[in-house]
Amino acid sequence: MEYTKLGTTDIKISRICAGCMSFGANNVGFLDWTLDAEKSEKIIARALELGINFFDTANGYSAGTSEEYVARAMKNLGVARDKIVLATKVYFNEGKLSRAAILREIDGSLKRLATDYVDLYIVHRFDYDTPIEETMETLDGLVKAGKVRALGASSMFGYQFHNMQVAAEKNGWTKFVSMQDHYNLLYREDEREVIPVCRQYGVSLTPYSPLASGRLSRLEWHTDSVRSKTDKVAIRKYDSTEAQDSKIVASVASVAQKHGATMSQIAIAWLLAKGVASPVVGVSKLAHMEEAAAAVDVKLSADDIAVLEANYVPHKLMGPY
């Protein structure tokens, strides 16, 4: 496994991040395809064996049970707290990013994660109802209190992210060091503004959905899996552009054959080649985690990248909303 620094911090993260949205109770009105505690622990254990130290969850994943499953696994596996980088989020809760909500939600997350601090606290979306200054001052307070080591953002417009950074800069508050945006071979709209702003501030890219909810991992657009049939968010994001984007999927298969790699590995390797620090890879099987970790060793040429990018056309925005 390769490692890199998280933004401008000294926090060392693996080049693959284990996404934990697939861990948690599936009877809480969130997702129908999440894994129970025992299966989640097996995947977490394998991730650790592969050198992955970066784990991403959220207060809203399966009503907080994702955080609980991560904590249980780390305890059962005897993992020292300082050997892992834990990220969780705030926004999809009462009050969104208001001061009261952030203070309430961080304490809830710390309790469920059974820890005194999180390494990376991410605002899950932009809050149109709360003044930016209120949000950034409150987040800065968490850092000063030792409850949070670093701050991150996710899925917002470039101007919004820039304005939040400016507010922190003007007031001497802690700035964001990571951006978890929607970015993959089928959706590259953040190359217009969000990613340039991130580069401006030395912010690490840790995009979610690197495989476009599985559509970059196979030639068949649809499968019979529970997720493929029930993931309404993924259907909204990707299915309206199936005809055009199937050409990109075919190019991924072609480059994969050339490298003797899987399609998933090519999709992840492309992100790493584009300067992504650590894509958030959500998996439901041990083999998928092993496949993702091995993607770090796949090195694409300039010609490979040109082939993979050739059929992209502008897409409707599917991230900030």
C-alpha positions in Angstrom: 0.0 0.0 0.0 1.1 3.5 -0.7 0.5 6.5 1.6 0.2 10.2 1.3 -0.4 13.3 3.5 -4.0 14.5 4.1 -4.0 18.0 2.6 -1.6 20.3 4.5 -1.6 18.2 7.7 0.8 15.6 8.9 -1.9 12.9 8.9 -0.8 9.9 6.8 -3.5 8.2 4.8 -3.5 5.1 2.6 -4.1 5.8 -1.1 -7.3 3.7 -0.8 -9.9 4.7 1.7 -12.4 2.1 3.0 -15.9 3.5 2.6 -18.2 2.3 5.4 -21.6 3.2 4.0 -22.1 -0.5 3.2 -21.8 -1.3 6.9 -24.8 -1.0 9.2 -28.3 -2.2 10.1 -30.5 -2.6 7.0 -33.8 -2.2 8.8 -33.5 1.5 9.7 -34.9 3.0 6.5 -31.5 3.8 4.9 -30.2 1.1 2.5 -31.4 -2.4 1.8 -28.0 -3.9 1.0 -25.8 -3.1 4.0 -23.8 -5.7 5.9 -24.2 -6.8 9.5 -21.6 -6.3 12.2 -19.9 -9.6 11.6 -19.5 -9.3 7.8 -18.5 -5.6 8.2 -15.7 -6.7 10.7 -14.3 -9.2 8.2 -14.0 -6.6 5.5 -12.4 -4.1 7.9 -10.0 -6.7 9.1 -9.0 -7.5 5.5 -8.6 -3.8 4.7 -6.2 -3.4 7.7 -4.2 -6.5 6.5 -3.8 -4.8 3.1 -2.4 -1.7 4.7 -5.5 0.5 4.5 -5.6 2.8 7.5 -8.2 5.3 6.3 -11.9 4.6 7.1 -14.8 6.9 6.1 -18.2 6.7 7.7 -21.0 9.2 8.7 -23.5 10.0 11.4 -26.3 9.3 8.9 -25.2 6.0 7.6 -27.7 3.4 8.7 -28.9 5.7 11.5 -25.5 5.7 13.1 -25.0 2.0 13.2 -22.2 2.2 10.6 -20.2 4.2 13.1 -21.0 1.6 15.8 -20.0 -1.3 13.6 -16.6 0.4 12.8 -16.0 0.9 16.5 -16.9 -2.7 17.4 -14.6 -4.0 14.7 -11.7 -1.9 15.8 -12.1 -3.0 19.4 -12.5 -6.7 18.5 -9.5 -6.6 16.2 -7.4 -4.8 18.9 -6.5 -1.9 16.6 -4.6 0.9 18.3 -6.4 4.2 17.9 -3.4 6.0 16.5 -2.9 3.5 13.8 -6.1 4.4 11.9 -7.5 7.5 10.4 -11.2 7.8 11.2 -13.5 10.2 9.2 -17.1 10.9 9.8 -19.6 13.5 8.8 -22.3 16.0 9.7 -25.2 17.5 7.8 -28.0 15.0 7.3 -29.4 15.6 10.7 -31.7 18.1 12.5 -30.2 21.6 12.2 -27.7 20.6 9.4 -24.6 22.7 10.0 -25.8 25.0 12.7 -23.7 25.4 15.8 -26.2 23.5 18.0 -26.4 20.6 15.4 -22.6 20.3 15.0 -22.0 20.3 18.8 -24.7 17.7 19.3 -23.7 15.5 16.3 -20.0 15.4 17.1 -20.6 14.1 20.6 -23.0 11.5 19.2 -20.4 10.3 16.6 -17.7 10.2 19.2 -19.8 8.0 21.4 -20.8 5.6 18.6 -17.2 5.4 17.4 -16.0 4.9 21.0 -13.2 7.4 20.7 -12.3 10.8 22.1 -11.6 12.3 18.7 -12.0 11.9 14.9 -9.2 12.5 12.6 -11.3 14.1 9.9 -14.7 15.7 10.3 -16.5 16.3 7.1 -19.4 18.6 6.3 -21.6 16.3 4.1 -23.2 19.1 2.1 -23.4 22.9 2.0 -26.0 24.3 4.4 -28.1 27.1 2.7 -29.8 27.8 6.0 -26.9 28.5 8.3 -24.4 31.4 8.0 -21.0 30.2 6.8 -19.3 32.0 9.7 -21.4 30.1 12.3 -20.5 26.8 10.7 -16.7 27.5 10.3 -16.3 29.0 13.8 -18.0 26.0 15.4 -15.9 23.6 13.5 -12.8 25.5 14.5 -13.9 25.1 18.1 -14.0 21.4 17.7 -10.4 21.4 16.5 -9.3 23.6 19.4 -11.1 21.3 21.8 -9.3 18.3 20.5 -12.4 16.5 19.3 -11.3 16.8 15.7 -7.9 16.8 14.1 -8.8 18.1 10.6 -11.8 19.3 8.6 -13.1 18.2 5.3 -16.0 19.1 2.9 -18.1 17.1 0.5 -20.3 17.7 -2.6 -20.8 21.4 -3.0 -20.3 24.1 -5.7 -16.9 25.5 -6.2 -17.9 29.0 -5.1 -19.4 27.6 -1.9 -16.3 25.7 -1.0 -14.2 28.8 -1.8 -16.4 31.0 0.4 -16.1 28.7 3.3 -12.3 28.6 3.0 -12.2 32.4 2.7 -14.3 32.8 5.9 -12.0 30.6 7.8 -8.9 32.4 6.4 -10.2 35.8 7.3 -11.1 34.9 10.8 -8.1 32.7 11.6 -10.2 29.6 11.8 -9.3 26.1 10.7 -9.6 25.5 6.9 -10.7 22.4 5.1 -8.0 20.0 4.1 -10.0 17.5 2.0 -12.8 17.4 -0.5 -15.0 14.3 -0.8 -16.6 15.1 -4.1 -18.5 13.1 -6.8 -15.7 12.2 -9.3 -15.1 9.3 -11.6 -14.7 8.4 -15.3 -18.5 8.8 -15.8 -18.8 12.1 -13.9 -16.0 14.7 -14.3 -17.9 18.0 -13.8 -15.9 19.0 -10.7 -12.9 19.4 -13.0 -14.4 22.7 -14.0 -14.3 24.6 -10.6 -14.3 22.4 -7.5 -11.0 20.7 -8.2 -9.1 23.9 -9.2 -10.2 25.5 -5.9 -9.0 22.4 -4.1 -5.6 22.7 -5.8 -5.5 26.4 -4.9 -5.8 25.5 -1.2 -3.7 22.3 -1.2 -6.8 20.3 -0.4 -6.7 16.5 -0.9 -9.2 14.9 -3.1 -11.0 11.9 -1.6 -13.9 11.3 -4.0 -16.8 9.0 -3.4 -18.3 6.6 -6.0 -15.0 5.9 -7.8 -16.7 3.0 -9.6 -19.9 4.9 -10.4 -21.9 2.5 -8.1 -20.4 -0.5 -9.9 -21.0 0.7 -13.5 -17.3 1.0 -14.1 -16.6 -2.5 -12.8 -18.4 -4.5 -15.5 -19.6 -4.3 -19.1 -23.2 -4.9 -18.1 -24.9 -1.7 -17.0 -27.4 -3.5 -14.8 -27.2 -6.5 -12.6 -29.5 -8.6 -10.5 -27.9 -7.5 -7.2 -30.1 -5.9 -4.5 -28.2 -2.7 -4.7 -28.5 -2.4 -8.5 -32.3 -2.9 -8.2 -32.9 -0.6 -5.2 -30.2 2.1 -5.2 -32.4 5.0 -6.4 -29.6 7.6 -5.9 -27.3 5.7 -8.3 -30.1 5.2 -10.8 -30.7 9.0 -10.8 -27.0 9.8 -11.1 -26.1 7.4 -14.0 -28.9 5.8 -15.9 -30.0 8.8 -17.9 -26.7 8.9 -19.7 -26.3 5.1 -20.2 -26.0 5.2 -24.0 -23.1 7.7 -24.1 -21.4 6.4 -21.0 -21.4 2.8 -22.1 -18.7 3.9 -24.5 -16.5 4.9 -21.6 -17.2 1.6 -19.8 -16.1 -0.2 -23.0 -12.8 1.8 -23.0 -12.2 0.8 -19.4 -12.6 -2.9 -20.4 -10.2 -2.4 -23.2 -7.5 -0.8 -21.0 -8.1 -3.4 -18.3 -7.4 -6.2 -20.8 -4.2 -4.4 -21.9 -2.9 -4.2 -18.3 -4.1 -7.7 -17.2 -6.2 -5.8 -14.6 -9.8 -5.6 -13.7 -12.1 -2.8 -14.8 -12.4 -1.6 -11.2 -8.7 -1.3 -10.9 -8.4 0.8 -14.1 -11.2 3.1 -12.9 -9.4 3.6 -9.5 -6.0 3.9 -11.2 -7.3 6.7 -13.4 -8.3 8.7 -10.3 -4.9 8.2 -8.7 -3.3 9.3 -12.0 -5.4 12.4 -11.9 -4.0 13.4 -8.6 -6.6 12.0 -6.2 -5.1 11.4 -2.8 -7.4 8.5 -1.7 -10.7 7.5 -3.4 -13.4 6.2 -1.0 -14.1 2.7 -2.1 -17.2 1.1 -0.7 -17.3 -2.7 -0.8 -19.5 -5.5 0.2 -17.2 -8.4 -0.4 -13.6 -9.3 0.7 -12.5 -9.8 -2.9 -13.6 -6.2 -3.8 -11.4 -4.8 -1.1 -8.4 -6.8 -2.3 -9.1 -5.7 -5.8 -9.2 -2.0 -4.8 -6.0 -2.2 -2.8 -4.2 -3.8 -5.8 -5.3 -0.8 -8.0 -2.5 1.2 -6.4 0.0 -0.9 -8.4 -1.6 -0.2 -11.7 0.2 2.6 -13.6 -1.6 4.1 -16.6 0.3 5.8 -19.5 -0.7 9.0 -21.1 -2.2 7.0 -24.0 -4.3 5.0 -21.6 -5.7 8.1 -20.0 -6.5 9.6 -23.4 -8.4 6.5 -24.3 -10.3 6.5 -21.1 -11.3 10.1 -21.4 -12.0 10.3 -25.1 -15.8 9.6 -25.0 -16.7 11.9 -22.1 -19.4 14.6 -22.6 -20.7 17.2 -20.2 -23.2 15.9 -17.6 -26.0 17.4 -15.6 -24.7 18.3 -12.1 -25.1 15.3 -9.7 -23.3 16.1 -6.5 -24.1 19.5 -4.9 -27.8 18.6 -4.7 
